[in-house]
């Protein structure tokens, strides 16, 4: 049976009958190595050393899946059952008790804090008397950063995790399961297992050697600007001059150099940004206290000052070993023209060039980032819906959406910021 959209699909069976399991869901939950699968409902139930060691062996590890990071989200009340993020972490251990595969999963009672939007799917379920929440989500809360989600040593381990996720979805009669911002190995595994793939776009800065292998990295910020189109280069210099002429300077603090007073000021600014959008911050002050204590080397803060007073702050997460930085949060107590661009792009990019970083990820969305030298990068998520008619309808929707996204990426590539178009099809 074919349907054009999820609402038509739901009409096919308003009783919500999930129907027979597809062929890929009938695989055994253990491979020939006789692994044992368990669901953990608190990150503290996990072996932190084993978890981090498994993460380190993954193709695209990030600090955001470190055990201490996940515990900080939970312990601070930022991502826990009370906020609609009930942990349901999946682990697979071998006969000797060694952790062989794992996935950070959450039972979600809403779709906030995900950055891959399925509100229309939830509404279609509601319109036809079906329940969409809770759903099962494999992601880092509030963190649209691509990276490994299926922690496993090989493809067999990834398939074991996917089968376990499907088993829980069916056992609990959950509407769906979702894996967001996937590494390439996870995307391929999900596609092989019959999951639906969804394409989105982010904007990342890449050092020159990442765009043109064999080329030297940028020597400094001026060297970076020299490769840009004249109008873009002139605009950036003009925006930076506005900030300097306003008397704004920056302090850069990394890791343990960031004081409690700096964190307090940053969190105040962070809250102001959410308040300006009539929203509530996802992350509590306690979260930043815990991660500053347990993972200090992954934080970098830029504090803007004028006449000796702090007026703005931007926060980056970093991976010093892999030379990658992620723009995370910012806020200001005063309105200064172009201060946002300086604090969130130009200061971080200048720092990344000086430190020899390979990549700076600017976060979700934001086509305006291209004018600052960030390039469009494809990101992927994977989705599996229990209701067969909805699965079919969403597949057709994603096919159309994917065609539109492909055309959009092609269009972006035609108006890049550099003198010579940078051919980048994936993450550097």
C-alpha positions in Angstrom: 0.0 0.0 0.0 1.4 3.4 -1.0 0.6 6.8 0.6 1.8 10.3 -0.2 2.1 11.5 3.4 2.0 10.3 7.0 -1.6 11.6 7.5 -2.8 9.4 4.7 -0.8 6.5 6.1 -2.4 6.8 9.5 -5.8 6.7 8.0 -5.0 3.2 6.6 -5.1 1.8 10.1 -6.4 4.0 12.9 -6.1 1.2 15.4 -2.3 1.7 15.2 -1.7 -2.0 14.3 2.1 -2.2 13.8 1.8 -5.1 11.4 4.4 -7.8 10.8 8.0 -7.0 11.5 10.1 -6.4 8.3 12.7 -9.0 7.4 15.6 -7.0 8.7 14.0 -7.0 12.2 14.0 -10.8 12.6 17.8 -11.1 13.0 19.0 -12.5 16.3 19.8 -10.1 19.1 23.2 -11.8 19.6 25.8 -12.6 17.0 27.9 -15.8 17.0 30.0 -14.3 19.9 27.0 -14.7 22.2 26.7 -11.1 23.4 24.2 -10.2 26.1 22.1 -7.0 25.6 21.0 -4.9 28.6 19.1 -1.6 29.0 20.6 0.8 31.5 18.3 3.5 32.9 21.0 5.7 34.5 24.4 6.6 33.0 26.0 5.8 36.4 25.1 2.1 35.8 27.6 2.1 33.0 31.3 1.2 33.4 32.8 4.6 32.7 36.3 3.3 31.7 34.9 0.7 29.4 32.4 3.2 27.8 35.1 5.8 27.1 37.5 3.1 25.8 34.9 1.9 23.4 34.1 5.5 22.3 37.8 6.1 21.6 37.9 3.2 19.2 34.9 4.5 17.2 35.4 6.0 13.8 34.2 9.5 14.8 34.3 10.0 18.6 33.4 13.3 20.2 33.6 14.6 23.7 29.8 14.8 23.8 29.5 11.0 24.3 32.1 10.8 27.0 30.7 9.1 30.1 31.3 12.2 32.3 29.4 14.4 29.7 26.4 12.1 29.8 26.4 11.9 33.6 26.6 15.7 33.8 23.5 16.0 31.6 21.7 13.6 33.9 22.9 14.8 37.3 22.4 18.5 36.5 18.7 17.9 35.7 19.3 19.0 32.1 18.5 15.7 30.4 16.7 13.3 32.6 13.2 11.8 33.1 11.9 15.0 34.6 12.8 17.0 31.4 11.5 14.3 29.0 14.8 12.5 28.5 14.6 9.1 30.2 17.8 7.2 29.7 17.5 3.8 28.1 21.2 3.1 27.2 21.8 -0.1 25.4 24.9 -2.2 26.1 26.2 -5.4 24.6 28.7 -7.5 26.6 30.6 -10.6 25.6 30.8 -13.8 27.6 33.9 -12.5 29.4 31.9 -9.4 30.5 33.7 -7.0 28.3 31.7 -4.1 26.8 31.6 -4.8 23.1 28.9 -2.3 21.8 26.8 0.5 23.3 24.4 3.3 22.3 23.2 6.3 24.3 19.4 6.2 23.9 16.6 8.1 25.5 12.8 7.6 25.7 11.5 11.1 24.7 8.2 12.6 25.6 8.7 15.5 23.2 10.9 16.6 20.3 12.7 19.6 21.9 16.5 19.8 21.8 17.0 17.5 18.8 17.6 19.8 15.8 16.2 17.2 13.4 12.6 18.1 13.2 9.8 15.6 13.3 7.0 17.7 14.7 4.9 17.2 11.6 5.2 13.4 12.0 4.0 13.7 15.6 1.1 15.9 14.6 0.1 13.4 11.9 -0.1 10.7 14.5 -2.1 12.9 16.8 -4.6 13.8 14.0 -5.4 10.1 13.5 -5.7 9.0 17.1 -2.3 7.5 17.4 0.4 8.1 20.0 3.8 9.3 18.9 5.4 9.8 22.3 7.3 8.3 23.9 9.7 7.6 21.0 13.2 6.2 21.2 16.1 8.6 20.4 19.8 7.9 19.9 21.4 11.3 20.2 23.4 13.6 22.4 20.9 15.9 24.1 20.9 19.5 22.8 23.9 18.8 20.6 23.6 18.9 16.8 27.2 17.5 16.3 27.8 14.7 13.9 29.7 11.7 15.3 29.5 8.0 16.2 26.2 7.0 17.8 26.6 3.2 17.5 29.7 2.5 19.6 31.0 -0.8 18.3 34.2 -2.4 17.1 32.8 -3.6 13.8 29.8 -3.8 11.6 28.4 -6.9 13.4 28.3 -4.9 16.6 26.5 -2.0 14.9 23.9 -4.4 13.5 23.5 -6.0 16.9 22.7 -2.6 18.4 20.2 -1.8 15.7 18.4 -5.1 16.2 18.3 -4.4 20.0 16.8 -0.9 19.3 14.2 -2.5 17.1 13.4 -5.1 19.7 12.8 -2.5 22.4 10.6 -0.4 20.0 8.4 -3.4 19.4 8.3 -4.7 22.9 7.2 -1.3 24.2 5.0 -0.5 21.2 6.9 2.7 20.7 6.0 4.8 17.6 9.5 5.1 16.3 13.3 5.1 16.8 15.6 7.8 15.6 19.4 8.1 15.4 20.6 11.7 14.8 23.8 13.2 13.3 25.4 10.0 12.3 28.9 9.1 11.5 29.3 7.5 8.1 29.8 4.0 9.5 26.5 4.4 11.4 24.7 5.8 8.4 25.8 2.8 6.3 24.8 0.3 9.0 21.3 1.9 9.4 20.8 1.9 5.7 21.7 -1.8 5.5 19.3 -2.6 8.3 16.4 -0.9 6.4 16.2 2.4 8.3 15.0 5.5 6.5 17.7 8.1 6.0 17.2 11.9 6.3 19.7 14.4 4.9 20.3 17.8 6.5 22.9 20.5 6.0 25.3 22.3 8.4 28.1 24.8 7.8 31.6 23.9 8.9 34.9 25.7 8.5 37.7 23.6 7.2 41.4 24.4 7.3 43.0 24.6 3.9 44.6 21.1 4.1 41.2 19.6 4.7 39.8 21.2 1.5 42.9 20.6 -0.7 44.9 17.7 0.6 48.6 18.4 0.4 48.1 22.2 0.7 49.5 24.0 3.8 47.1 25.1 6.5 46.3 28.8 6.7 49.2 30.7 8.2 46.9 33.3 9.9 43.5 34.9 9.6 44.7 37.2 6.8 45.8 34.2 4.8 42.4 32.7 5.3 40.7 36.0 4.1 43.0 36.2 1.1 41.3 33.2 -0.4 37.9 34.7 -0.2 36.0 36.7 -2.8 36.7 40.4 -2.6 33.2 41.4 -1.4 33.2 38.8 1.4 36.7 39.7 2.5 35.8 43.4 2.6 32.6 42.7 4.6 34.4 40.6 7.3 37.1 43.3 7.7 34.4 45.9 8.0 32.5 43.9 10.7 35.7 43.4 12.7 36.5 47.1 12.5 33.1 48.0 13.9 33.8 45.9 17.0 37.3 47.3 17.5 36.1 50.9 17.1 33.4 50.2 19.7 36.3 49.6 22.1 35.7 45.9 22.5 38.6 43.5 23.3 38.6 39.8 24.0 40.0 37.6 26.7 40.5 33.9 25.7 40.3 31.3 28.5 40.8 27.6 28.0 40.1 24.6 30.4 41.1 25.3 34.0 41.8 28.9 33.1 38.1 29.6 33.1 37.2 30.8 36.5 33.9 30.4 38.4 33.2 34.1 37.8 33.7 33.6 34.1 31.3 30.6 34.1 28.8 32.7 36.1 29.0 35.5 33.6 28.8 33.2 30.6 25.7 31.4 32.0 24.0 34.8 32.6 24.7 35.7 28.9 23.5 32.2 27.8 20.2 32.7 29.6 19.8 36.2 28.1 20.0 34.7 24.6 17.2 32.2 25.4 15.2 34.9 27.0 15.4 37.1 23.9 13.8 34.3 22.0 11.2 33.8 24.8 12.6 30.4 25.6 14.2 28.6 28.5 17.9 27.4 28.5 18.3 23.6 28.2 21.5 23.4 30.2 21.6 24.3 33.9 24.5 26.1 35.6 25.2 22.8 37.4 25.9 21.1 34.0 28.6 23.6 33.2 30.1 23.2 36.7 30.2 19.5 36.4 31.8 19.4 32.9 34.2 22.2 33.9 35.3 19.9 36.8 35.4 16.6 34.9 36.2 17.6 31.3 37.9 20.9 31.6 40.2 20.4 28.5 37.1 20.4 26.2 36.0 24.0 27.0 37.2 27.3 25.4 35.6 30.7 26.3 35.9 34.1 24.6 34.9 37.0 26.9 34.3 40.4 25.3 35.1 43.4 27.4 34.6 47.2 27.0 36.1 49.7 29.5 37.1 46.9 31.7 33.7 45.3 31.9 32.6 42.0 30.5 29.8 42.5 28.0 29.5 39.2 26.1 30.8 35.6 26.0 30.9 32.8 23.6 31.6 29.2 24.4 33.3 26.5 22.3 33.8 22.8 22.9 37.1 21.4 21.6 38.9 18.2 21.0 42.6 19.1 21.3 43.6 15.6 20.2 41.7 15.6 17.0 41.9 19.3 16.5 38.2 20.0 16.1 36.2 22.8 17.7 32.4 23.3 18.0 30.6 26.6 18.4 28.1 26.1 21.1 26.6 29.1 22.9 26.8 32.8 23.2 25.1 35.8 24.8 25.7 39.5 25.5 24.6 42.2 28.0 25.0 45.0 25.5 24.1 45.5 21.9 27.2 46.2 19.8 27.0 46.0 16.0 28.6 42.9 14.6 29.6 41.6 18.1 27.9 38.3 17.5 29.9 37.7 14.4 33.2 38.6 16.1 32.5 36.5 19.2 31.0 33.4 17.5 33.0 33.3 14.2 36.0 35.5 13.8 37.5 35.1 17.2 37.0 31.3 17.1 38.3 31.0 13.5 41.4 33.1 14.3 42.0 30.9 17.3 41.6 27.6 15.3 44.0 28.8 12.7 46.6 29.8 15.3 46.2 26.4 17.0 46.3 24.4 13.8 42.8 23.0 14.1 41.4 21.0 11.2 37.7 21.9 11.6 35.3 24.3 13.3 31.6 23.3 13.2 29.2 26.2 13.5 26.2 24.2 14.7 22.8 23.6 13.2 21.5 25.6 10.3 22.6 29.2 9.5 23.1 29.9 5.8 24.6 33.3 6.8 27.7 31.3 8.0 28.8 30.8 4.4 29.6 34.5 4.2 32.1 33.9 7.1 33.9 31.1 5.3 32.0 28.1 6.5 31.0 25.5 3.9 27.8 23.4 3.5 28.3 19.9 4.8 25.8 17.0 4.6 24.6 15.5 7.8 22.5 12.4 8.3 19.9 10.9 10.6 18.2 7.5 10.5 14.5 6.7 11.4 12.5 3.6 11.9 8.7 3.7 12.4 6.7 0.9 13.9 3.5 1.5 12.0 4.1 0.1 8.5 1.9 2.7 6.7 3.6 5.6 8.4 7.0 4.0 7.6 5.9 3.9 3.9 4.6 7.5 4.0 7.6 8.9 5.7 9.9 7.1 3.3 8.1 8.9 0.4 8.3 12.2 2.2 12.0 11.8 2.8 12.6 10.9 -0.8 11.0 14.2 -1.9 12.7 16.2 0.9 16.1 14.6 -0.1 15.7 15.7 -3.7 15.0 19.2 -2.5 17.9 19.1 -0.1 20.3 17.9 -2.9 19.2 20.8 -5.1 19.7 23.2 -2.2 23.2 21.9 -1.6 24.0 22.3 -5.3 22.8 25.9 -5.2 24.9 26.7 -2.1 27.9 25.3 -3.9 27.4 27.7 -6.7 27.7 30.7 -4.4 30.5 29.8 -2.1 32.6 32.5 -0.4 36.0 31.5 -1.9 37.6 32.7 -5.1 37.8 29.1 -6.3 34.8 27.0 -5.4 35.7 24.5 -2.7 34.5 21.0 -3.6 33.5 19.4 -0.3 31.0 16.5 -0.3 31.4 15.4 3.3 33.0 16.3 6.6 36.7 17.1 6.6 
